[in-house]
Each structure stands twice: as C-alpha cells, then as structure tokens.
Amino acid sequence: MDLSYQLYSARNATPWSKVFSALADQGYTQVEGFGGMFDNVAELAADLDNVGLKMPSTHLALELLEDDFDAALEIINTLGVRQVYAPYLVEDDRPTDAAGWQVFAQRLSKVSDKLAGFGVTFGWHNHDFEFVALPDGQIPMAILLDNAQNISWEADIAWVIVGGQDPIEWIKRYGNRITAVHMKDKAPDGENLDQDGWTDVGSGTIDWAALMSAVKSNTPAKIFVMEHDNPADAIAFGANSIAYAKTL
C-alpha cells in the first residue's frame, strides 16, 4: 500500500518546498494535492521532484473540470496525476432530494468519461453530508455510486462515521469502487477542540486496524492518504501518522 499525505493538512505550514522536504524525510514517497495550491504548477512539480515525491492523486473542483478542462488537464499532466477526486459541495449547492442527487451523479459521470479518455481515473471524495438520509430515506452517497457507475470513490472513512454510518458495511457494499482511502482520526469527545476534534492517525477513537483489514479484503485501493483538517502541527501530524500506518 502506498502511504500519502493530503497537502490540505499543511496549508498553514508553507512554503511547499519546506513541507515536501519534511515529508520526504518522514518516509513519504507521494502526496495528494488540493485545489488551492496550483497557482504555479511548474514550480510545484520541480519542488516535488527535488525531494523525490510524486503526486499520483489530487483533488480538483468539479467546476474547474467542467468549466476549464484544459486548465485542469495542464495540472494533471504537469504533475503526473493519475487519479482525480472532486472533493466537496458547499451547502447551498447540495441537492435536497433523490432526483437532485441523480442529476449530480450524471455530472460526475460526464467528467469521468472525459478524463478516462486521457487515462485518468475520476471519483468522488466524501464528507459526512452524503451519508445523511434524505426525507425519503435514501442515502446520497448510494445514489451517487448507483447512478454514476463509472466513477470511483475516495473513501474518507472518518467522515462516514461522523455521518452516522457503519464504514465497514459501506466498504463491503461498494468496495470495488474504492480506489483510495483517507486516513484521519477523531479525538475523544471534548478533546482537541482547537483542532476541530481531529487527531493524529492511530491516536484517536477510530479502529483503523479493523478498517484496514476490511479495506484490504474488499477493495482495490492502493493509495492511503493521511489527513487532518486542522492540525496544531502539520509536520508532526505527518510523522506520527505515517509511523502508525506502517504498523497496519
């Protein structure tokens, strides 16, 4: 399994050259990008190359992929990205019924078809809202995966739990669609409030040993991405999390 680091976790620890050097020293061989870091893609590629890091996966906004595909493709090709995940829907844009989620699934499907023509896998990265039942009882994440059969899923398992679902049931049900996994951990209730309740992978309440067993048994995922939405120390988070992940 390839251990990666979601660079959103280090957005407050830049410059990127310093972050990349630290991550390489910790044993990472790859990182995952996010949409706010691509102002100078050529410089970014050079900084990664200087320390031997690769970026096989990244998050890109669906709007960029739909409205300026050439710009998205330049990012993808310059950095050697092979897996792209659309990461989020702001609350005002989230469908409120099954029909709306079906329409959104078709938007994802169209982008997936387009990227497939360039040998790039496309999928959705979840948060918690996709697992909250609609008024008719349907779950948005199931609607997406059932109606866009050509997309993959980057499973952010901690958010599945926050959404009130059993992640192992989802891994078993849709495991063949999971091509990457976000590894993050929840602090005990009431702790790490200055870090939005998250903690280093392996030091929180999520049973990653059981989850990794399920992932390895039910999915083709190879990329496992350490993530913390608001770490007190992004570099220490990277070191502690990769050390734990290597034990799994």
N, C-alpha and C positions, 0 to 999 in steps of 0.2 A: 504494500500500500504506500502511496506517495503522500507524505505529510506536507501540507501547505499552510500558508498564513494569509488571512484576509487583511489586506492592507488598510481597509477602513478602520481597523483596530488601532493603527498607528498614524492616523491622520493628524494627530496633535503632537507627533514626535518627529516631524520632518526637520531637516531635509531628507529626501528619499534616499540619497546616496548613503547617509549615515544609518538609516533604518535597514537598508539592504545589507550593508556590511555586518551589522549586528546579527541579523537573521541568518546570514550565511555562516557566521561564527558559531551560531547555536546548532547548526546541522541541517537547516532547511535547504532544500535544493530548488524549491519553487514557491511562488507566491500567487495570490489571486488578486486581481485589480478591482477597482470600483470606479464609477463614472466621474468622480470629481478629481481625478488625478492625471488626466490625459491632455493637458494643455500643450506639452512638448513631448510628443511620443518618441521622437528620435533620441532625445536626451535620456528619457526614461529607459529605453532599450539599451543604450550604452551603459547606463549605471547598473542595470541588471547584469549585463554581460561582464562587466568589470569584476564582479564578485561571483560569477558562475551561477546566478539564479535564472530560472525560466519562469514564464507566466503562461502556463497551458490553459488556464481558465480565467475568466473575468466576468464581472457584472457590467452590463450596459443597459441604459434606459431603453425601454420599449419605444419611446418616442423617437430617440435617435435612430434606432434600427428601422423604424417605419418612415421617418421624415428625411433622414440624411444617411442613406445606406452606404454611400461612398465614403463618408467620413468614418462610419463605424468599421467599414472594411479596411480602411487605412490603419486604424488602431489594431485590428485583428492581425493583419498581415505584418505590420512592423514589429509586433511583439511576439509573433508566433503562436497566437492563441488558437486553440482547437475546440474549446468548449465555452460557450457564451450563455449566461443566465440573466434574464430580466429579473430585477430584484424586488420591485415594490410597486404598490399602488397607493397614492395618497388617499385619505379617507373620502374626500369629495368625489373621487373617480371610481370608487368601488361599487360594483353592481349591488343592487338590493334584492334581487330575485334570481331564480334559476335561469330565466331567459337571458338576463343581462350577463351572467357568467358564461353562458353558452356562446354569446356573441364575443365576449372577451377571449374565450378559448380559440375561436376562429382567427382572431387577430394574431394570437401566438402561433397558431398553425401555419399561417401565411409566412411569417418571419422564419419559422423553422424550415419551410420548404426552400426559401430563398437562400438561407445560409448553407443548407445541405448541398446546394449547387457549387459551393466553394469548399466542401469537405469539412464544414464546421458544424458541430453539434449544438443545438439550441434547446434551452429549457427554462423552467420557472424556478425561482428561489422563494420559498415560502416565509411568511411570518406567522403570527397567530391568527389573524383575522380570517384566513382561508379555511380555518377549522371550526369556526363558529357557525352553528346551524342557521340556515335561513328560516323564515317563517313557516315554510312547508316541510322543514326537517332535513332538507338536503344540505350537504357539506360542500362549500365552494371548491375545495381542493379536488374532491372527487369529480365534480363537474368538469373542471379543467382537464384532468387527466383522461377522463372518459370521452370528452368531446374533441380533444386535440391529441389524437393517438400518436402523432409524430414528434411530440415534444418529450424531452426528458425532464427529470426532476432533480434539483439540487436540494436535498432534504436537510433543512435546518431543524434538527430534532428537538432542540430545546424549545423552539417556538411551537412545535407540535404539542409539547407538554403544556406550555402556557395556554395554548388554545383549548385545553381540556380534553385532549385525545390521547389514546394509548399509542405511542410511536411504534411499538413492536407490531401491533395489528396493522398499521399502515405500511410498515416495511414488508410484512408478509403479503399484503394485498397488492401493493404496487412496486414491489422490489425490483422487478425487471425494468422499471422506468428510472430508477435511481442511479445516476451516473456520477454523483459527487455528494459528499456529506459535510455539513458544517458541524464542527465540534465546539460547543460552548457549554458553559456550566452555570447553574443557578446557585447563588449563595443561600444559606438558610434564611427563612423569612425574617425580615428585620435587620439583616446584616448587609454590609457593602452598599448602603443606600446611596453613598456618594458615587458609586459605580453602577447605578441603576439596577442593583440587585444581582449583578453578574460576578463571576469569579474565575480564577484560572481553571482550565480544564483539569478535572481529576480532584479538585479540592472542594467541590460543591455537593449538591444533593442528587445529581443525575447519575444513574448506574451505567457508566459508559462501558464497563466490561460486558454486561448483558446486551447492551445495544450493539456493540461492535460484533459480538457473536452473531446476532440476528442479521446485521448488515452483511457480514462475510458469507453467511449461509444463503441469503435471499437476493442479493443484488450483484450487479457487475461493477459497482463503484470501485474506483481506484484512487480517486483524489479525496483526501480528508483534510479539511480546512479548519485551522484553529481560528476562532473569532471571539472577540469580546467587544461589545458595543461602546463601552466607556471605561477602559482600564485606567487605574491610577498610574500604572507604569507599563506602557505598551511593550517595552523591550523585556522586562521581567516576565510579563504575561507570556510572551513568546517562548522564553526559555523554560519556564515551569510547565507550560502546556505540552511542548514537544517532548520533554523528558517523560511526562506521564504517558503520552500517546504511544511512545516507543515500547511501553510495557504491555500493551494490549495485543 
